[in-house]
């Protein structure tokens, strides 16, 4: 955000996209307080008719700004003030006005929104080309540490990662315990605040359930037939089934499937899910070889994922909380670590891809959980929810595409180790790969 302000000097508005309750509004307002002499925040989720009517006619911007300052009783200072359009998807006319407001050049503009590109939110308006879009993800593991008041461990972890060496049993156990707590709480600011305030995971779970209910309401806005909601709720079951792709028909049953590709696309726009596409030809430029028909879906926040796994049960029956905290997560619950890896890779700016290929007798498939591109090489990654070091899929993939492979990584729950060409990395390193 600082780079946007300093580099572009009002030539672009900043559009902050992200899931509901991810902290967009708080981030925008704190930035305005710290970086400008004055600001006006227009919250279009509750703005008055008087404010909305301002955007019916913006031909006279002098009069527009005169009335805006009068309504909010805030003085705007040329090139030293910012106007925030919060939840701008609720007022398409305001978003369309950005083109003319930016061209005027007097002030900076920050927009925040969820479901920002859903069809009904962009109907009959011209999308301004003067927008610079950024996505706000849930807090990553490093930011979670910061929220807990720990600025030391993230830098230590980065140093150890760069040295590629074990940290020792005591420190490793502590870092893994911290990671398990992050998996349970997640990175949604309200959930983190609940943990800090109550130090009670049952209170955290209540907050996460309210967020998930809000998402469910949004999914019914995307698709009133309920298919988007069913697709979302079935994510844990689909991942636990260890299938090579998400099976839409299993999630929505007999409901029609003719436009589910549009539904999936709009769910992606909601920033509540992360999609990993099957790569048909693993090579640099993974996006060029992705299959739009074969993909996996992960939930953007693993804390929400944990709650959704046992949505129909009370907190006290959620065995995942108990098993994660005691480090006794069974192998058949390892898909939680896979969702965590997807979240950590996404937060680091990676697009998600995976690869499957048949065994010699073609009775089942081998699978490389994630493929990352670095320079002119690929990094194949397997994820284990235990300390097991088996990695046949990784070995066969690396043999099949040896000229394309850089590092080979197995993410697991033990301390760092290296054997041959394979690096065994603890899960807390995922965001640093």
Secondary structure as the mmCIF struct_conf table of DSSP 4:
data_model
#
loop_
_struct_conf.conf_type_id
_struct_conf.id
_struct_conf.beg_label_comp_id
_struct_conf.beg_label_asym_id
_struct_conf.beg_label_seq_id
_struct_conf.end_label_comp_id
_struct_conf.end_label_asym_id
_struct_conf.end_label_seq_id
HELX_RH_AL_P HELX_RH_AL_P1 UNK A 2 UNK A 8
TURN_TY1_P TURN_TY1_P1 UNK A 9 UNK A 10
BEND BEND1 UNK A 11 UNK A 12
STRN STRN1 UNK A 13 UNK A 17
TURN_TY1_P TURN_TY1_P2 UNK A 20 UNK A 21
BEND BEND2 UNK A 22 UNK A 23
HELX_RH_AL_P HELX_RH_AL_P2 UNK A 24 UNK A 35
BEND BEND3 UNK A 37 UNK A 37
STRN STRN2 UNK A 38 UNK A 43
TURN_TY1_P TURN_TY1_P3 UNK A 44 UNK A 46
HELX_RH_AL_P HELX_RH_AL_P3 UNK A 49 UNK A 53
HELX_RH_3T_P HELX_RH_3T_P1 UNK A 54 UNK A 56
BEND BEND4 UNK A 59 UNK A 59
HELX_RH_AL_P HELX_RH_AL_P4 UNK A 61 UNK A 72
TURN_TY1_P TURN_TY1_P4 UNK A 73 UNK A 73
TURN_TY1_P TURN_TY1_P5 UNK A 78 UNK A 80
STRN STRN3 UNK A 81 UNK A 86
TURN_TY1_P TURN_TY1_P6 UNK A 87 UNK A 87
HELX_RH_3T_P HELX_RH_3T_P2 UNK A 88 UNK A 90
HELX_RH_AL_P HELX_RH_AL_P5 UNK A 92 UNK A 104
BEND BEND5 UNK A 106 UNK A 107
STRN STRN4 UNK A 108 UNK A 113
BEND BEND6 UNK A 114 UNK A 115
TURN_TY1_P TURN_TY1_P7 UNK A 116 UNK A 117
HELX_RH_AL_P HELX_RH_AL_P6 UNK A 119 UNK A 122
TURN_TY1_P TURN_TY1_P8 UNK A 123 UNK A 124
BEND BEND7 UNK A 125 UNK A 125
HELX_LH_PP_P HELX_LH_PP_P1 UNK A 126 UNK A 128
TURN_TY1_P TURN_TY1_P9 UNK A 129 UNK A 130
STRN STRN5 UNK A 131 UNK A 135
HELX_LH_PP_P HELX_LH_PP_P2 UNK A 137 UNK A 137
BEND BEND8 UNK A 138 UNK A 138
HELX_LH_PP_P HELX_LH_PP_P3 UNK A 139 UNK A 139
HELX_RH_AL_P HELX_RH_AL_P7 UNK A 141 UNK A 147
TURN_TY1_P TURN_TY1_P10 UNK A 148 UNK A 149
HELX_RH_AL_P HELX_RH_AL_P8 UNK A 152 UNK A 163
TURN_TY1_P TURN_TY1_P11 UNK A 164 UNK A 164
HELX_RH_AL_P HELX_RH_AL_P9 UNK A 169 UNK A 185
BEND BEND9 UNK A 187 UNK A 187
HELX_RH_AL_P HELX_RH_AL_P10 UNK A 189 UNK A 198
HELX_RH_AL_P HELX_RH_AL_P11 UNK A 201 UNK A 222
TURN_TY1_P TURN_TY1_P12 UNK A 224 UNK A 225
BEND BEND10 UNK A 226 UNK A 226
HELX_RH_AL_P HELX_RH_AL_P12 UNK A 227 UNK A 233
TURN_TY1_P TURN_TY1_P13 UNK A 234 UNK A 234
HELX_RH_AL_P HELX_RH_AL_P13 UNK A 235 UNK A 240
TURN_TY1_P TURN_TY1_P14 UNK A 241 UNK A 242
BEND BEND11 UNK A 244 UNK A 245
HELX_RH_AL_P HELX_RH_AL_P14 UNK A 248 UNK A 252
TURN_TY1_P TURN_TY1_P15 UNK A 253 UNK A 254
BEND BEND12 UNK A 255 UNK A 255
TURN_TY1_P TURN_TY1_P16 UNK A 258 UNK A 259
HELX_RH_AL_P HELX_RH_AL_P15 UNK A 260 UNK A 269
TURN_TY1_P TURN_TY1_P17 UNK A 270 UNK A 271
BEND BEND13 UNK A 272 UNK A 272
STRN STRN6 UNK A 273 UNK A 279
BEND BEND14 UNK A 280 UNK A 281
BEND BEND15 UNK A 283 UNK A 285
HELX_RH_3T_P HELX_RH_3T_P3 UNK A 286 UNK A 289
STRN STRN7 UNK A 290 UNK A 299
BEND BEND16 UNK A 300 UNK A 300
HELX_RH_AL_P HELX_RH_AL_P16 UNK A 302 UNK A 309
TURN_TY1_P TURN_TY1_P18 UNK A 310 UNK A 312
BEND BEND17 UNK A 313 UNK A 313
HELX_RH_3T_P HELX_RH_3T_P4 UNK A 315 UNK A 317
HELX_RH_AL_P HELX_RH_AL_P17 UNK A 319 UNK A 325
TURN_TY1_P TURN_TY1_P19 UNK A 326 UNK A 327
HELX_RH_3T_P HELX_RH_3T_P5 UNK A 331 UNK A 333
TURN_TY1_P TURN_TY1_P20 UNK A 334 UNK A 334
HELX_RH_AL_P HELX_RH_AL_P18 UNK A 335 UNK A 347
TURN_TY1_P TURN_TY1_P21 UNK A 348 UNK A 349
HELX_LH_PP_P HELX_LH_PP_P4 UNK A 350 UNK A 351
STRN STRN8 UNK A 352 UNK A 358
TURN_TY1_P TURN_TY1_P22 UNK A 360 UNK A 361
BEND BEND18 UNK A 363 UNK A 364
STRN STRN9 UNK A 365 UNK A 368
BEND BEND19 UNK A 369 UNK A 369
STRN STRN10 UNK A 370 UNK A 374
TURN_TY1_P TURN_TY1_P23 UNK A 375 UNK A 376
STRN STRN11 UNK A 377 UNK A 383
BEND BEND20 UNK A 385 UNK A 387
HELX_RH_AL_P HELX_RH_AL_P19 UNK A 392 UNK A 400
TURN_TY1_P TURN_TY1_P24 UNK A 401 UNK A 401
HELX_RH_3T_P HELX_RH_3T_P6 UNK A 402 UNK A 404
STRN STRN12 UNK A 405 UNK A 412
BEND BEND21 UNK A 413 UNK A 414
STRN STRN13 UNK A 417 UNK A 419
TURN_TY1_P TURN_TY1_P25 UNK A 420 UNK A 421
STRN STRN14 UNK A 422 UNK A 426
HELX_RH_3T_P HELX_RH_3T_P7 UNK A 427 UNK A 432
#
